[in-house]
Every structure is written in structure tokens, then in C-alpha cells.
Amino acid sequence: MAIETTTKFYLPEVLPPAGPAPDGRDLEYWQALNQHRIVVQRCNACGNLQMEPEYICYKCHSLDRGWQEVSGKGRIYSWVRIWHPVPQALKDSCPFLVVLVELPDANGLRIAGNLLGDPNQEVVIGAPVEAVFEDHKERGYTLLQWRLVR
Amino acid sequence: MEQNTIKGKAAIVGVGESKYYKRGGSPVSEFALACQAIIAAAEDAGIKVTEIDGLASFAMEQNEPSRVAGGLGLAELNFCNMAWTGGGGVAAAVANAAAAVACGYARYVAVFRALAQGRSFRFGQGTTGPGMAGLMGFTVPYGLTTPAQKIAMRVRRYMHEHRVTQDALAAVSLASYHHAQFNPRAVMYGRPLTREAYDQSRWIVEPFHLYDCCMENDGASAVIVTTAERARDLKQKPAYIMAAAQGSDYRDVHDSENVPDFSSANYKHLARRLYDMAGIAPKDVDVVQSYDHFSGGVVITLAEHGFCHPDELMEFCTLENLTWPNGKLPLNTAGGNLAECYVIGMQLVNEAARQIRGDSTCQVKDAEISMMISGSVTTPASNLILHR
């Protein structure tokens, strides 16, 4: 279910385009984001949820992979505020925030993203956040971003 | 515990290095730096360079072994080996060399690393090129591109879980700078750091200030490893390998944000294996070199090696405790990656061996057991104990 979308970019399009790995292990994840859905890998044999996607289930070693949609509600697990631009093209974007979000409805699996809003805001581990889909239409992908639940 | 171990079978018998420079400062190539370090280590050991018949390195060393062997005119190359991973591979490279001499593949193995950052690539520039793939796709689009940033994410979580503050990180950084002031080889020799300057330095990525991050340098370091039997007849006092370990904790996958034990430095089982092999406890360790690409990783690493409980870090991880000559556990006694030279940690092995020989510039009195830990919040990681 789409929660919120934005056509504003948190970071300018100076980084390489996002999207599936060349070997396709996470293709379904990126396809789902384009449809404003979030999926995590679910083993068709044993039901184990895992991220980031991989070609094998680490629990039962099945290669039969499926996907499960999750709500897009999460909690901040950790965070960093980046001040030194790498690459230099991000110079005018610093500081900015990257949060690691744990998903309670996916066994605490984690997905990173930017925390939208004031880059100088105080960040609290454990704070509830929700997904925002950031469409990069010309480059053909959607990024998963996060904002605080007020 | 496995009974058939490397303990007591091999030793470091020579240490050498090139001159250490700021990044871009070397007048000679990375290859020449590597050769200079190996030659210096052989001279220190009292062997002819051409007696070296094995080469070991780590972290995708660019100077491949046949070129080094050819350049040095080695009579025979009987062993060459590269440990996977980056800074986590230093101790593993020494361990591989020790295994090679103990098994008779080679007689004298030079373990070396050379680095002239910018000639080939710069670690701190992250992975943002067209090769971005797989796990990087989950972080790079959000600007999370460098080791500093990714390790900061794990350190931040650890600080939250164990109530660690900036003071512990500062102590690690200040300890390295303190020790560098006694070491004329150190790039930061003559450049002392105060807590005020640390606090006022710019953020690279919170919680890392500038001085929490290692330098970028040009330099090379090398050691010579041979069997315990040969070591006894050589020029220097041998630094015997008491134990070595390499590996990763459960599912500590490089670049993954879903490592189960996220707020870890990746030594929980490696430290146990190391102490078991050595047959010692943390209290027996006299001096530690711990890979300090970022101070925060060292803080976690010290706790995971049992020097204190994670919840006691704020009492343990102080400048007073970590500095020679009076600290409980002198740390990075030549200045480390932060203040001596960043040779991806190889120079820490040289210092660990010097502490056993008794010729460190911050010599711990009667040091008998010297630990070297490579990696810290990297994977795979490795560690090593030397003894008299």
C-alpha cells in the first residue's frame, strides 16, 4: 500500500542510478518499489524472511524464493548525519541524514533510507517512521525514503 | 579446542618499513615502497633479501607477487598468498605466512603491504562508480557510500545500546596521537592533538570527527616470518606467534545492513578462538595494536576482546588507561592508523613485534604478550598474539 509519494529529491541525482543488481537477485524488490510497494524476500519452502535479497535461503537452503509485502511502518534502528561529501558532487547537500529502519512486520529486517525533513533535526533511535516513495521517473526507479510519524 | 595449532611454530624475525608520507608525498612508486619495506625487513632479520621465498599480503595488494619476486631477484618463489578482505586481513596474512613456513612450503615469507593512495584508488572515496551492484544498491543511492559512514551506523547503534559517549572515541584517537609523538616514523610526529582540537574538528560523519578517522598515506610495511627453529639463530629476538584467527561471526556479510549482531565489531567468536589457542586470558595481554581506521570500531573491539564489559567501557576506555607508560592497556603504541601511518594496518604488526623485541618507541616494560587485531567492524576480520 502506498503511504506517501514525493517528486522532490532528497539528494540530487548525482549518484549512480539505483536499481537491481546485475545478477538480478533483488529484481522483485526494485520492481515493487516502482509500484509503490515494499516487499521482502520470503522463502517459499520454509517461510523465512530475509534481506537483503540473496539467491538462497540461509535457513533451509532452498533456492525457491518468494516475496512478501510489508506495511512501510518502521522504527529508527540507527542513523548517521553525513557532513563530508563523498562524492564531491554532494557538497551542497551536506549535512544529510541516513537512517537504518527496522521493520516490525518483517521480523525486524532493516532497510536504509534518508530521513526526510530538517537535516539538523535531533534523531532518536526507536522513533516510529513511515515509508515515502521518491520517484525518479526519468531514471526509471523509485527510492524508499522515511519520515517521522507525527 | 583444536590441539594442532600454529602456537609456537613460527615467529616474526624482522620488521621493516619505507619512509611514511602524507598521501601523495612519496617520491617513489607504490611498487618501490613495497620493495623498500621488504628489503628493510630482511636486513633487520639478518637474512639476504634473496633468501625470501614466500610473499603474503591482503586487501587486494596491487603489487602482485611475481613482480615483487622478479623485482627483488628472489632465487625462488615457493609460496604466495592473499587474504581476502581489506583491513581485516592483516593478521590473517601473517597467519598464512606462519602456516606456510610451519608446513614447509617456504622458508622465509615476507608479509607486506604497500599503499600510495590516489595512485590506484582511494578507500575513502567510497563505491559510487558504475560498478555499484548488489548490496551497495541498498545504501549508495542514499549517500551512504564510504566505510566511515557505514561503520558509523554500526557504532552509533552500539553507543546507544551500551551508553558509550564521544569521550571513549576521543580517548582512542588521543592515545594514538600521544604515542605518535614518541615515534619519529609517524606522520603525525611533532603534531600533538588536544581534546579541545579534537572536539573542534569538523564532523566527517556523526559520531566521527576528523580525528576519529585514519589518515590517507603513502608507505609500506613488511615483516619476515620463519619457523621457530630458524628464528632462534637469527639476529633479532623472535616474536613467536602464540595464536592467530580469522573469520566472521554469524552472517556478518560485508556491506549488509542486516547483520544479525549489527552493533558488533565482528570478534565475538574470533576473540574466543584466539584466547583458547594461546591459552591465555585478556588480563595476560600487555599491549594491544588494534586496527584504527575509525576510533569507534576500536572501542567495540576492545570490549569484544574481553578487556572490559561493554557496559564498563566509559570507565575503561580512557586516555589514562590506553596510554604508555602508565596505562592499564597501552593501545596503538606507535600511533596506529590514526597518527603513525595508514598502511591498512600492516604497520601495526611491525609495532606488535617491536613490543616483544623491546625496541618500540613507547616500549611497555617487560612486555611478554602483544596482541594485534585487524579489521574492526569489517568482515572477515583477523587477530594475532605474539609472545617472547
Interface residues (C-beta under 8 A of the other chain):
Chain A: Y10 L11 L15 P16 A18 G19 P20 A21 P22 D23 R25 D26 W30 Q50 M51 E52 Y58 Y77 S78 W79 V80 R81 I82 W83 H84 V86 P87 L90 S93 P95 F96 V98 L100 L109 R110 I111 A112 G113 N114 I125 L143
Chain B: G124 Q125 G126 T128 G129 P130 M132 A133 G134 L135 G137 F138 T139 V140 P141 Y142 G143 L144 T145 T146 A148 Q149 A152 M153 R154 R156 R157 H160 R202 W203 I204 V205 E206 R251 S256 E257 N258 F262 S263
